[in-house]
Amino acid sequence: MRIFTKYLLLFASIIAAAYMARISIVPDVMPIAEGEQSNWQIQLAFFLTSVQNIGLFGMALVVLVALPSQIRRVGRAMSTH
């Protein structure tokens, strides 16, 4: 279970770092382009939001992989009693 916790913390730190970077570098910019030419703030906000989403997807995968392992471990503990 330790490896799952490490990866969960890794992806959580990726999300936190990308969020803090987006809030501090481009605080009032949403990653939505209005016209044909988008400026660097919109592009950076889009990139950092994409990194946040990758971290969130990674966290979801870690939880989905860890869940069957935890269920098996609890099942074995219940069967020994």
PDB file with SEQRES, HELIX, SHEET and CRYST1 records, atoms N, CA, C and O in Angstrom:
SEQRES   1 A   81  MET ARG ILE PHE THR LYS TYR LEU LEU LEU PHE ALA SER          
SEQRES   2 A   81  ILE ILE ALA ALA ALA TYR MET ALA ARG ILE SER ILE VAL          
SEQRES   3 A   81  PRO ASP VAL MET PRO ILE ALA GLU GLY GLU GLN SER ASN          
SEQRES   4 A   81  TRP GLN ILE GLN LEU ALA PHE PHE LEU THR SER VAL GLN          
SEQRES   5 A   81  ASN ILE GLY LEU PHE GLY MET ALA LEU VAL VAL LEU VAL          
SEQRES   6 A   81  ALA LEU PRO SER GLN ILE ARG ARG VAL GLY ARG ALA MET          
SEQRES   7 A   81  SER THR HIS                                                  
HELIX    1 AA1 ARG A    2  ILE A   25  1                                  24    
HELIX    2 AA2 TRP A   40  SER A   79  1                                  40    
CRYST1    1.000    1.000    1.000  90.00  90.00  90.00 P 1           1          
ATOM      1  N   MET A   1       0.821  -1.196   0.000  1.00  0.00           N  
ATOM      2  CA  MET A   1       0.000   0.000   0.000  1.00  0.00           C  
ATOM      3  C   MET A   1       0.865   1.259   0.000  1.00  0.00           C  
ATOM      4  O   MET A   1       0.408   2.336  -0.383  1.00  0.00           O  
ATOM      5  N   ARG A   2       2.098   1.115   0.426  1.00  0.00           N  
ATOM      6  CA  ARG A   2       2.988   2.264   0.494  1.00  0.00           C  
ATOM      7  C   ARG A   2       3.243   2.865  -0.887  1.00  0.00           C  
ATOM      8  O   ARG A   2       3.312   4.086  -1.026  1.00  0.00           O  
ATOM      9  N   ILE A   3       3.382   2.020  -1.904  1.00  0.00           N  
ATOM     10  CA  ILE A   3       3.646   2.534  -3.256  1.00  0.00           C  
ATOM     11  C   ILE A   3       2.455   3.336  -3.772  1.00  0.00           C  
ATOM     12  O   ILE A   3       2.636   4.338  -4.463  1.00  0.00           O  
ATOM     13  N   PHE A   4       1.241   2.902  -3.443  1.00  0.00           N  
ATOM     14  CA  PHE A   4       0.054   3.642  -3.866  1.00  0.00           C  
ATOM     15  C   PHE A   4       0.011   5.022  -3.213  1.00  0.00           C  
ATOM     16  O   PHE A   4      -0.356   6.010  -3.849  1.00  0.00           O  
ATOM     17  N   THR A   5       0.387   5.075  -1.950  1.00  0.00           N  
ATOM     18  CA  THR A   5       0.403   6.356  -1.243  1.00  0.00           C  
ATOM     19  C   THR A   5       1.429   7.299  -1.837  1.00  0.00           C  
ATOM     20  O   THR A   5       1.178   8.499  -1.959  1.00  0.00           O  
ATOM     21  N   LYS A   6       2.588   6.762  -2.207  1.00  0.00           N  
ATOM     22  CA  LYS A   6       3.628   7.599  -2.820  1.00  0.00           C  
ATOM     23  C   LYS A   6       3.139   8.198  -4.132  1.00  0.00           C  
ATOM     24  O   LYS A   6       3.322   9.388  -4.385  1.00  0.00           O  
ATOM     25  N   TYR A   7       2.522   7.375  -4.958  1.00  0.00           N  
ATOM     26  CA  TYR A   7       2.034   7.878  -6.240  1.00  0.00           C  
ATOM     27  C   TYR A   7       0.856   8.833  -6.061  1.00  0.00           C  
ATOM     28  O   TYR A   7       0.722   9.803  -6.807  1.00  0.00           O  
ATOM     29  N   LEU A   8       0.019   8.564  -5.092  1.00  0.00           N  
ATOM     30  CA  LEU A   8      -1.098   9.468  -4.816  1.00  0.00           C  
ATOM     31  C   LEU A   8      -0.569  10.837  -4.382  1.00  0.00           C  
ATOM     32  O   LEU A   8      -1.084  11.867  -4.818  1.00  0.00           O  
ATOM     33  N   LEU A   9       0.440  10.851  -3.539  1.00  0.00           N  
ATOM     34  CA  LEU A   9       1.039  12.110  -3.115  1.00  0.00           C  
ATOM     35  C   LEU A   9       1.772  12.796  -4.256  1.00  0.00           C  
ATOM     36  O   LEU A   9       1.781  14.025  -4.331  1.00  0.00           O  
ATOM     37  N   LEU A  10       2.384  12.026  -5.142  1.00  0.00           N  
ATOM     38  CA  LEU A  10       3.058  12.607  -6.307  1.00  0.00           C  
ATOM     39  C   LEU A  10       2.064  13.343  -7.198  1.00  0.00           C  
ATOM     40  O   LEU A  10       2.298  14.490  -7.580  1.00  0.00           O  
ATOM     41  N   PHE A  11       0.963  12.690  -7.526  1.00  0.00           N  
ATOM     42  CA  PHE A  11      -0.035  13.330  -8.386  1.00  0.00           C  
ATOM     43  C   PHE A  11      -0.724  14.495  -7.684  1.00  0.00           C  
ATOM     44  O   PHE A  11      -1.064  15.490  -8.324  1.00  0.00           O  
ATOM     45  N   ALA A  12      -0.931  14.379  -6.373  1.00  0.00           N  
ATOM     46  CA  ALA A  12      -1.515  15.496  -5.633  1.00  0.00           C  
ATOM     47  C   ALA A  12      -0.580  16.698  -5.632  1.00  0.00           C  
ATOM     48  O   ALA A  12      -1.035  17.839  -5.714  1.00  0.00           O  
ATOM     49  N   SER A  13       0.729  16.449  -5.540  1.00  0.00           N  
ATOM     50  CA  SER A  13       1.674  17.575  -5.580  1.00  0.00           C  
ATOM     51  C   SER A  13       1.749  18.186  -6.974  1.00  0.00           C  
ATOM     52  O   SER A  13       1.967  19.391  -7.102  1.00  0.00           O  
ATOM     53  N   ILE A  14       1.576  17.386  -8.015  1.00  0.00           N  
ATOM     54  CA  ILE A  14       1.533  17.923  -9.377  1.00  0.00           C  
ATOM     55  C   ILE A  14       0.330  18.854  -9.537  1.00  0.00           C  
ATOM     56  O   ILE A  14       0.447  19.944 -10.096  1.00  0.00           O  
ATOM     57  N   ILE A  15      -0.818  18.413  -9.042  1.00  0.00           N  
ATOM     58  CA  ILE A  15      -2.018  19.250  -9.110  1.00  0.00           C  
ATOM     59  C   ILE A  15      -1.806  20.543  -8.329  1.00  0.00           C  
ATOM     60  O   ILE A  15      -2.126  21.625  -8.821  1.00  0.00           O  
ATOM     61  N   ALA A  16      -1.276  20.436  -7.128  1.00  0.00           N  
ATOM     62  CA  ALA A  16      -1.073  21.621  -6.293  1.00  0.00           C  
ATOM     63  C   ALA A  16      -0.074  22.590  -6.914  1.00  0.00           C  
ATOM     64  O   ALA A  16      -0.284  23.802  -6.883  1.00  0.00           O  
ATOM     65  N   ALA A  17       1.008  22.064  -7.474  1.00  0.00           N  
ATOM     66  CA  ALA A  17       2.019  22.937  -8.088  1.00  0.00           C  
ATOM     67  C   ALA A  17       1.458  23.652  -9.314  1.00  0.00           C  
ATOM     68  O   ALA A  17       1.694  24.846  -9.500  1.00  0.00           O  
ATOM     69  N   ALA A  18       0.719  22.929 -10.147  1.00  0.00           N  
ATOM     70  CA  ALA A  18       0.139  23.550 -11.340  1.00  0.00           C  
ATOM     71  C   ALA A  18      -0.920  24.586 -10.949  1.00  0.00           C  
ATOM     72  O   ALA A  18      -1.009  25.648 -11.564  1.00  0.00           O  
ATOM     73  N   TYR A  19      -1.710  24.276  -9.938  1.00  0.00           N  
ATOM     74  CA  TYR A  19      -2.727  25.222  -9.484  1.00  0.00           C  
ATOM     75  C   TYR A  19      -2.086  26.489  -8.921  1.00  0.00           C  
ATOM     76  O   TYR A  19      -2.497  27.601  -9.251  1.00  0.00           O  
ATOM     77  N   MET A  20      -1.088  26.314  -8.080  1.00  0.00           N  
ATOM     78  CA  MET A  20      -0.418  27.479  -7.493  1.00  0.00           C  
ATOM     79  C   MET A  20       0.280  28.306  -8.571  1.00  0.00           C  
ATOM     80  O   MET A  20       0.278  29.535  -8.495  1.00  0.00           O  
ATOM     81  N   ALA A  21       0.874  27.663  -9.567  1.00  0.00           N  
ATOM     82  CA  ALA A  21       1.520  28.394 -10.652  1.00  0.00           C  
ATOM     83  C   ALA A  21       0.486  29.175 -11.453  1.00  0.00           C  
ATOM     84  O   ALA A  21       0.717  30.333 -11.803  1.00  0.00           O  
ATOM     85  N   ARG A  22      -0.645  28.553 -11.742  1.00  0.00           N  
ATOM     86  CA  ARG A  22      -1.679  29.244 -12.515  1.00  0.00           C  
ATOM     87  C   ARG A  22      -2.255  30.427 -11.743  1.00  0.00           C  
ATOM     88  O   ARG A  22      -2.496  31.488 -12.318  1.00  0.00           O  
ATOM     89  N   ILE A  23      -2.475  30.248 -10.451  1.00  0.00           N  
ATOM     90  CA  ILE A  23      -3.030  31.323  -9.634  1.00  0.00           C  
ATOM     91  C   ILE A  23      -2.022  32.467  -9.474  1.00  0.00           C  
ATOM     92  O   ILE A  23      -2.413  33.634  -9.469  1.00  0.00           O  
ATOM     93  N   SER A  24      -0.745  32.146  -9.346  1.00  0.00           N  
ATOM     94  CA  SER A  24       0.233  33.201  -9.107  1.00  0.00           C  
ATOM     95  C   SER A  24       0.707  33.875 -10.395  1.00  0.00           C  
ATOM     96  O   SER A  24       0.996  35.072 -10.378  1.00  0.00           O  
ATOM     97  N   ILE A  25       0.794  33.154 -11.498  1.00  0.00           N  
ATOM     98  CA  ILE A  25       1.306  33.750 -12.742  1.00  0.00           C  
ATOM     99  C   ILE A  25       0.196  34.428 -13.538  1.00  0.00           C  
ATOM    100  O   ILE A  25       0.351  35.570 -13.972  1.00  0.00           O  
ATOM    101  N   VAL A  26      -0.907  33.740 -13.728  1.00  0.00           N  
ATOM    102  CA  VAL A  26      -2.035  34.305 -14.491  1.00  0.00           C  
ATOM    103  C   VAL A  26      -3.307  34.198 -13.648  1.00  0.00           C  
ATOM    104  O   VAL A  26      -4.136  33.320 -13.886  1.00  0.00           O  
ATOM    105  N   PRO A  27      -3.465  35.096 -12.654  1.00  0.00           N  
ATOM    106  CA  PRO A  27      -4.547  34.920 -11.678  1.00  0.00           C  
ATOM    107  C   PRO A  27      -5.962  35.113 -12.219  1.00  0.00           C  
ATOM    108  O   PRO A  27      -6.875  34.420 -11.769  1.00  0.00           O  
ATOM    109  N   ASP A  28      -6.176  36.014 -13.154  1.00  0.00           N  
ATOM    110  CA  ASP A  28      -7.535  36.315 -13.608  1.00  0.00           C  
ATOM    111  C   ASP A  28      -7.797  35.849 -15.033  1.00  0.00           C  
ATOM    112  O   ASP A  28      -8.633  36.427 -15.728  1.00  0.00           O  
ATOM    113  N   VAL A  29      -7.094  34.815 -15.474  1.00  0.00           N  
ATOM    114  CA  VAL A  29      -7.229  34.347 -16.852  1.00  0.00           C  
ATOM    115  C   VAL A  29      -7.849  32.959 -16.836  1.00  0.00           C  
ATOM    116  O   VAL A  29      -7.403  32.067 -16.114  1.00  0.00           O  
ATOM    117  N   MET A  30      -8.888  32.797 -17.650  1.00  0.00           N  
ATOM    118  CA  MET A  30      -9.495  31.484 -17.840  1.00  0.00           C  
ATOM    119  C   MET A  30      -8.955  30.892 -19.135  1.00  0.00           C  
ATOM    120  O   MET A  30      -8.735  31.630 -20.096  1.00  0.00           O  
ATOM    121  N   PRO A  31      -8.737  29.596 -19.187  1.00  0.00           N  
ATOM    122  CA  PRO A  31      -8.161  28.989 -20.384  1.00  0.00           C  
ATOM    123  C   PRO A  31      -9.183  28.810 -21.514  1.00  0.00           C  
ATOM    124  O   PRO A  31      -9.390  27.704 -22.013  1.00  0.00           O  
ATOM    125  N   ILE A  32      -9.808  29.912 -21.901  1.00  0.00           N  
ATOM    126  CA  ILE A  32     -10.780  29.893 -22.992  1.00  0.00           C  
ATOM    127  C   ILE A  32     -10.401  31.014 -23.956  1.00  0.00           C  
ATOM    128  O   ILE A  32     -10.352  32.182 -23.567  1.00  0.00           O  
ATOM    129  N   ALA A  33     -10.135  30.662 -25.200  1.00  0.00           N  
ATOM    130  CA  ALA A  33      -9.760  31.675 -26.193  1.00  0.00           C  
ATOM    131  C   ALA A  33     -11.019  32.277 -26.804  1.00  0.00           C  
ATOM    132  O   ALA A  33     -11.965  31.558 -27.128  1.00  0.00           O  
ATOM    133  N   GLU A  34     -11.027  33.591 -26.959  1.00  0.00           N  
ATOM    134  CA  GLU A  34     -12.193  34.266 -27.523  1.00  0.00           C  
ATOM    135  C   GLU A  34     -12.056  34.493 -29.016  1.00  0.00           C  
ATOM    136  O   GLU A  34     -13.039  34.404 -29.752  1.00  0.00           O  
ATOM    137  N   GLY A  35     -10.866  34.780 -29.462  1.00  0.00           N  
ATOM    138  CA  GLY A  35     -10.675  35.090 -30.875  1.00  0.00           C  
ATOM    139  C   GLY A  35      -9.741  34.110 -31.546  1.00  0.00           C  
ATOM    140  O   GLY A  35      -9.437  33.043 -31.012  1.00  0.00           O  
ATOM    141  N   GLU A  36      -9.291  34.493 -32.732  1.00  0.00           N  
ATOM    142  CA  GLU A  36      -8.383  33.621 -33.468  1.00  0.00           C  
ATOM    143  C   GLU A  36      -6.993  33.612 -32.842  1.00  0.00           C  
ATOM    144  O   GLU A  36      -6.367  32.558 -32.731  1.00  0.00           O  
ATOM    145  N   GLN A  37      -6.509  34.782 -32.432  1.00  0.00           N  
ATOM    146  CA  GLN A  37      -5.185  34.895 -31.821  1.00  0.00           C  
ATOM    147  C   GLN A  37      -5.327  34.942 -30.305  1.00  0.00           C  
ATOM    148  O   GLN A  37      -5.906  35.883 -29.761  1.00  0.00           O  
ATOM    149  N   SER A  38      -4.807  33.940 -29.631  1.00  0.00           N  
ATOM    150  CA  SER A  38      -4.830  33.970 -28.177  1.00  0.00           C  
ATOM    151  C   SER A  38      -3.460  34.436 -27.679  1.00  0.00           C  
ATOM    152  O   SER A  38      -2.432  34.145 -28.291  1.00  0.00           O  
ATOM    153  N   ASN A  39      -3.464  35.148 -26.582  1.00  0.00           N  
ATOM    154  CA  ASN A  39      -2.207  35.660 -26.057  1.00  0.00           C  
ATOM    155  C   ASN A  39      -1.534  34.622 -25.162  1.00  0.00           C  
ATOM    156  O   ASN A  39      -2.081  33.546 -24.921  1.00  0.00           O  
ATOM    157  N   TRP A  40      -0.347  34.956 -24.678  1.00  0.00           N  
ATOM    158  CA  TRP A  40       0.427  33.989 -23.906  1.00  0.00           C  
ATOM    159  C   TRP A  40      -0.219  33.662 -22.572  1.00  0.00           C  
ATOM    160  O   TRP A  40      -0.012  32.566 -22.052  1.00  0.00           O  
ATOM    161  N   GLN A  41      -1.001  34.582 -21.995  1.00  0.00           N  
ATOM    162  CA  GLN A  41      -1.646  34.287 -20.721  1.00  0.00           C  
ATOM    163  C   GLN A  41      -2.686  33.180 -20.868  1.00  0.00           C  
ATOM    164  O   GLN A  41      -2.779  32.287 -20.025  1.00  0.00           O  
ATOM    165  N   ILE A  42      -3.459  33.248 -21.936  1.00  0.00           N  
ATOM    166  CA  ILE A  42      -4.474  32.215 -22.174  1.00  0.00           C  
ATOM    167  C   ILE A  42      -3.815  30.879 -22.461  1.00  0.00           C  
ATOM    168  O   ILE A  42      -4.276  29.841 -21.987  1.00  0.00           O  
ATOM    169  N   GLN A  43      -2.733  30.902 -23.239  1.00  0.00           N  
ATOM    170  CA  GLN A  43      -2.028  29.658 -23.546  1.00  0.00           C  
ATOM    171  C   GLN A  43      -1.401  29.046 -22.299  1.00  0.00           C  
ATOM    172  O   GLN A  43      -1.446  27.830 -22.113  1.00  0.00           O  
ATOM    173  N   LEU A  44      -0.819  29.883 -21.448  1.00  0.00           N  
ATOM    174  CA  LEU A  44      -0.226  29.382 -20.213  1.00  0.00           C  
ATOM    175  C   LEU A  44      -1.296  28.844 -19.265  1.00  0.00           C  
ATOM    176  O   LEU A  44      -1.104  27.800 -18.642  1.00  0.00           O  
ATOM    177  N   ALA A  45      -2.408  29.541 -19.155  1.00  0.00           N  
ATOM    178  CA  ALA A  45      -3.500  29.061 -18.305  1.00  0.00           C  
ATOM    179  C   ALA A  45      -4.037  27.728 -18.823  1.00  0.00           C  
ATOM    180  O   ALA A  45      -4.348  26.833 -18.036  1.00  0.00           O  
ATOM    181  N   PHE A  46      -4.145  27.595 -20.140  1.00  0.00           N  
ATOM    182  CA  PHE A  46      -4.595  26.330 -20.722  1.00  0.00           C  
ATOM    183  C   PHE A  46      -3.607  25.212 -20.421  1.00  0.00           C  
ATOM    184  O   PHE A  46      -4.014  24.106 -20.066  1.00  0.00           O  
ATOM    185  N   PHE A  47      -2.314  25.488 -20.559  1.00  0.00           N  
ATOM    186  CA  PHE A  47      -1.289  24.480 -20.290  1.00  0.00           C  
ATOM    187  C   PHE A  47      -1.318  24.044 -18.824  1.00  0.00           C  
ATOM    188  O   PHE A  47      -1.289  22.850 -18.526  1.00  0.00           O  
ATOM    189  N   LEU A  48      -1.374  25.008 -17.922  1.00  0.00           N  
ATOM    190  CA  LEU A  48      -1.362  24.663 -16.500  1.00  0.00           C  
ATOM    191  C   LEU A  48      -2.636  23.933 -16.083  1.00  0.00           C  
ATOM    192  O   LEU A  48      -2.590  23.051 -15.225  1.00  0.00           O  
ATOM    193  N   THR A  49      -3.758  24.288 -16.673  1.00  0.00           N  
ATOM    194  CA  THR A  49      -4.993  23.558 -16.399  1.00  0.00           C  
ATOM    195  C   THR A  49      -4.897  22.130 -16.944  1.00  0.00           C  
ATOM    196  O   THR A  49      -5.405  21.192 -16.329  1.00  0.00           O  
ATOM    197  N   SER A  50      -4.253  21.971 -18.084  1.00  0.00           N  
ATOM    198  CA  SER A  50      -4.043  20.626 -18.630  1.00  0.00           C  
ATOM    199  C   SER A  50      -3.166  19.788 -17.711  1.00  0.00           C  
ATOM    200  O   SER A  50      -3.433  18.602 -17.516  1.00  0.00           O  
ATOM    201  N   VAL A  51      -2.120  20.390 -17.142  1.00  0.00           N  
ATOM    202  CA  VAL A  51      -1.265  19.670 -16.192  1.00  0.00           C  
ATOM    203  C   VAL A  51      -2.062  19.281 -14.951  1.00  0.00           C  
ATOM    204  O   VAL A  51      -1.897  18.181 -14.424  1.00  0.00           O  
ATOM    205  N   GLN A  52      -2.915  20.172 -14.488  1.00  0.00           N  
ATOM    206  CA  GLN A  52      -3.790  19.844 -13.351  1.00  0.00           C  
ATOM    207  C   GLN A  52      -4.678  18.645 -13.677  1.00  0.00           C  
ATOM    208  O   GLN A  52      -4.832  17.738 -12.858  1.00  0.00           O  
ATOM    209  N   ASN A  53      -5.255  18.645 -14.861  1.00  0.00           N  
ATOM    210  CA  ASN A  53      -6.137  17.540 -15.255  1.00  0.00           C  
ATOM    211  C   ASN A  53      -5.378  16.231 -15.393  1.00  0.00           C  
ATOM    212  O   ASN A  53      -5.913  15.170 -15.070  1.00  0.00           O  
ATOM    213  N   ILE A  54      -4.139  16.288 -15.868  1.00  0.00           N  
ATOM    214  CA  ILE A  54      -3.320  15.072 -15.953  1.00  0.00           C  
ATOM    215  C   ILE A  54      -3.057  14.530 -14.553  1.00  0.00           C  
ATOM    216  O   ILE A  54      -3.138  13.322 -14.328  1.00  0.00           O  
ATOM    217  N   GLY A  55      -2.743  15.414 -13.614  1.00  0.00           N  
ATOM    218  CA  GLY A  55      -2.548  14.978 -12.231  1.00  0.00           C  
ATOM    219  C   GLY A  55      -3.805  14.391 -11.627  1.00  0.00           C  
ATOM    220  O   GLY A  55      -3.742  13.400 -10.899  1.00  0.00           O  
ATOM    221  N   LEU A  56      -4.940  14.988 -11.919  1.00  0.00           N  
ATOM    222  CA  LEU A  56      -6.214  14.471 -11.416  1.00  0.00           C  
ATOM    223  C   LEU A  56      -6.512  13.093 -12.000  1.00  0.00           C  
ATOM    224  O   LEU A  56      -6.972  12.199 -11.290  1.00  0.00           O  
ATOM    225  N   PHE A  57      -6.250  12.925 -13.289  1.00  0.00           N  
ATOM    226  CA  PHE A  57      -6.455  11.621 -13.923  1.00  0.00           C  
ATOM    227  C   PHE A  57      -5.508  10.581 -13.326  1.00  0.00           C  
ATOM    228  O   PHE A  57      -5.898   9.431 -13.124  1.00  0.00           O  
ATOM    229  N   GLY A  58      -4.271  10.979 -13.044  1.00  0.00           N  
ATOM    230  CA  GLY A  58      -3.318  10.067 -12.411  1.00  0.00           C  
ATOM    231  C   GLY A  58      -3.777   9.647 -11.027  1.00  0.00           C  
ATOM    232  O   GLY A  58      -3.639   8.484 -10.647  1.00  0.00           O  
ATOM    233  N   MET A  59      -4.323  10.591 -10.271  1.00  0.00           N  
ATOM    234  CA  MET A  59      -4.843  10.247  -8.948  1.00  0.00           C  
ATOM    235  C   MET A  59      -6.005   9.263  -9.055  1.00  0.00           C  
ATOM    236  O   MET A  59      -6.104   8.322  -8.268  1.00  0.00           O  
ATOM    237  N   ALA A  60      -6.869   9.482 -10.019  1.00  0.00           N  
ATOM    238  CA  ALA A  60      -7.999   8.563 -10.206  1.00  0.00           C  
ATOM    239  C   ALA A  60      -7.511   7.164 -10.568  1.00  0.00           C  
ATOM    240  O   ALA A  60      -8.056   6.172 -10.083  1.00  0.00           O  
ATOM    241  N   LEU A  61      -6.494   7.081 -11.412  1.00  0.00           N  
ATOM    242  CA  LEU A  61      -5.945   5.768 -11.769  1.00  0.00           C  
ATOM    243  C   LEU A  61      -5.317   5.070 -10.573  1.00  0.00           C  
ATOM    244  O   LEU A  61      -5.496   3.865 -10.397  1.00  0.00           O  
ATOM    245  N   VAL A  62      -4.587   5.805  -9.756  1.00  0.00           N  
ATOM    246  CA  VAL A  62      -3.976   5.211  -8.565  1.00  0.00           C  
ATOM    247  C   VAL A  62      -5.044   4.676  -7.631  1.00  0.00           C  
ATOM    248  O   VAL A  62      -4.901   3.579  -7.092  1.00  0.00           O  
ATOM    249  N   VAL A  63      -6.106   5.429  -7.433  1.00  0.00           N  
ATOM    250  CA  VAL A  63      -7.177   4.969  -6.556  1.00  0.00           C  
ATOM    251  C   VAL A  63      -7.856   3.734  -7.143  1.00  0.00           C  
ATOM    252  O   VAL A  63      -8.164   2.792  -6.413  1.00  0.00           O  
ATOM    253  N   LEU A  64      -8.091   3.732  -8.457  1.00  0.00           N  
ATOM    254  CA  LEU A  64      -8.735   2.571  -9.078  1.00  0.00           C  
ATOM    255  C   LEU A  64      -7.864   1.322  -9.025  1.00  0.00           C  
ATOM    256  O   LEU A  64      -8.383   0.211  -8.917  1.00  0.00           O  
ATOM    257  N   VAL A  65      -6.555   1.490  -9.099  1.00  0.00           N  
ATOM    258  CA  VAL A  65      -5.659   0.331  -9.011  1.00  0.00           C  
ATOM    259  C   VAL A  65      -5.513  -0.127  -7.561  1.00  0.00           C  
ATOM    260  O   VAL A  65      -5.405  -1.326  -7.300  1.00  0.00           O  
ATOM    261  N   ALA A  66      -5.508   0.803  -6.631  1.00  0.00           N  
ATOM    262  CA  ALA A  66      -5.314   0.452  -5.222  1.00  0.00           C  
ATOM    263  C   ALA A  66      -6.566  -0.157  -4.596  1.00  0.00           C  
ATOM    264  O   ALA A  66      -6.463  -0.940  -3.651  1.00  0.00           O  
ATOM    265  N   LEU A  67      -7.723   0.183  -5.098  1.00  0.00           N  
ATOM    266  CA  LEU A  67      -8.963  -0.277  -4.498  1.00  0.00           C  
ATOM    267  C   LEU A  67      -9.105  -1.808  -4.474  1.00  0.00           C  
ATOM    268  O   LEU A  67      -9.439  -2.353  -3.423  1.00  0.00           O  
ATOM    269  N   PRO A  68      -8.869  -2.523  -5.581  1.00  0.00           N  
ATOM    270  CA  PRO A  68      -8.965  -3.992  -5.501  1.00  0.00           C  
ATOM    271  C   PRO A  68      -7.953  -4.600  -4.533  1.00  0.00           C  
ATOM    272  O   PRO A  68      -8.253  -5.589  -3.864  1.00  0.00           O  
ATOM    273  N   SER A  69      -6.780  -4.026  -4.457  1.00  0.00           N  
ATOM    274  CA  SER A  69      -5.767  -4.514  -3.533  1.00  0.00           C  
ATOM    275  C   SER A  69      -6.234  -4.364  -2.093  1.00  0.00           C  
ATOM    276  O   SER A  69      -6.059  -5.271  -1.280  1.00  0.00           O  
ATOM    277  N   GLN A  70      -6.822  -3.231  -1.784  1.00  0.00           N  
ATOM    278  CA  GLN A  70      -7.333  -3.000  -0.438  1.00  0.00           C  
ATOM    279  C   GLN A  70      -8.497  -3.929  -0.121  1.00  0.00           C  
ATOM    280  O   GLN A  70      -8.600  -4.440   0.994  1.00  0.00           O  
ATOM    281  N   ILE A  71      -9.365  -4.148  -1.090  1.00  0.00           N  
ATOM    282  CA  ILE A  71     -10.513  -5.032  -0.870  1.00  0.00           C  
ATOM    283  C   ILE A  71     -10.048  -6.454  -0.597  1.00  0.00           C  
ATOM    284  O   ILE A  71     -10.578  -7.126   0.288  1.00  0.00           O  
ATOM    285  N   ARG A  72      -9.046  -6.918  -1.367  1.00  0.00           N  
ATOM    286  CA  ARG A  72      -8.505  -8.263  -1.133  1.00  0.00           C  
ATOM    287  C   ARG A  72      -7.872  -8.365   0.251  1.00  0.00           C  
ATOM    288  O   ARG A  72      -8.041  -9.371   0.940  1.00  0.00           O  
ATOM    289  N   ARG A  73      -7.144  -7.328   0.658  1.00  0.00           N  
ATOM    290  CA  ARG A  73      -6.484  -7.345   1.956  1.00  0.00           C  
ATOM    291  C   ARG A  73      -7.498  -7.371   3.086  1.00  0.00           C  
ATOM    292  O   ARG A  73      -7.316  -8.093   4.066  1.00  0.00           O  
ATOM    293  N   VAL A  74      -8.554  -6.599   2.961  1.00  0.00           N  
ATOM    294  CA  VAL A  74      -9.600  -6.595   3.989  1.00  0.00           C  
ATOM    295  C   VAL A  74     -10.330  -7.939   3.990  1.00  0.00           C  
ATOM    296  O   VAL A  74     -10.684  -8.456   5.049  1.00  0.00           O  
ATOM    297  N   GLY A  75     -10.552  -8.495   2.811  1.00  0.00           N  
ATOM    298  CA  GLY A  75     -11.208  -9.795   2.721  1.00  0.00           C  
ATOM    299  C   GLY A  75     -10.398 -10.890   3.387  1.00  0.00           C  
ATOM    300  O   GLY A  75     -10.961 -11.741   4.077  1.00  0.00           O  
ATOM    301  N   ARG A  76      -9.084 -10.885   3.192  1.00  0.00           N  
ATOM    302  CA  ARG A  76      -8.235 -11.884   3.845  1.00  0.00           C  
ATOM    303  C   ARG A  76      -8.237 -11.690   5.359  1.00  0.00           C  
ATOM    304  O   ARG A  76      -8.235 -12.663   6.113  1.00  0.00           O  
ATOM    305  N   ALA A  77      -8.239 -10.443   5.799  1.00  0.00           N  
ATOM    306  CA  ALA A  77      -8.251 -10.192   7.245  1.00  0.00           C  
ATOM    307  C   ALA A  77      -9.566 -10.647   7.868  1.00  0.00           C  
ATOM    308  O   ALA A  77      -9.588 -11.150   8.991  1.00  0.00           O  
ATOM    309  N   MET A  78     -10.666 -10.468   7.130  1.00  0.00           N  
ATOM    310  CA  MET A  78     -11.967 -10.901   7.654  1.00  0.00           C  
ATOM    311  C   MET A  78     -12.090 -12.424   7.671  1.00  0.00           C  
ATOM    312  O   MET A  78     -12.731 -12.977   8.565  1.00  0.00           O  
ATOM    313  N   SER A  79     -11.487 -13.112   6.697  1.00  0.00           N  
ATOM    314  CA  SER A  79     -11.610 -14.556   6.626  1.00  0.00           C  
ATOM    315  C   SER A  79     -10.768 -15.261   7.683  1.00  0.00           C  
ATOM    316  O   SER A  79     -11.067 -16.402   8.033  1.00  0.00           O  
ATOM    317  N   THR A  80      -9.735 -14.622   8.197  1.00  0.00           N  
ATOM    318  CA  THR A  80      -8.911 -15.242   9.232  1.00  0.00           C  
ATOM    319  C   THR A  80      -9.578 -15.181  10.601  1.00  0.00           C  
ATOM    320  O   THR A  80      -9.162 -15.898  11.511  1.00  0.00           O  
ATOM    321  N   HIS A  81     -10.588 -14.357  10.771  1.00  0.00           N  
ATOM    322  CA  HIS A  81     -11.247 -14.217  12.072  1.00  0.00           C  
ATOM    323  C   HIS A  81     -12.412 -15.094  12.137  1.00  0.00           C  
ATOM    324  O   HIS A  81     -13.106 -15.125  13.153  1.00  0.00           O  
TER     325      HIS A  81                                                      
END                                                                             
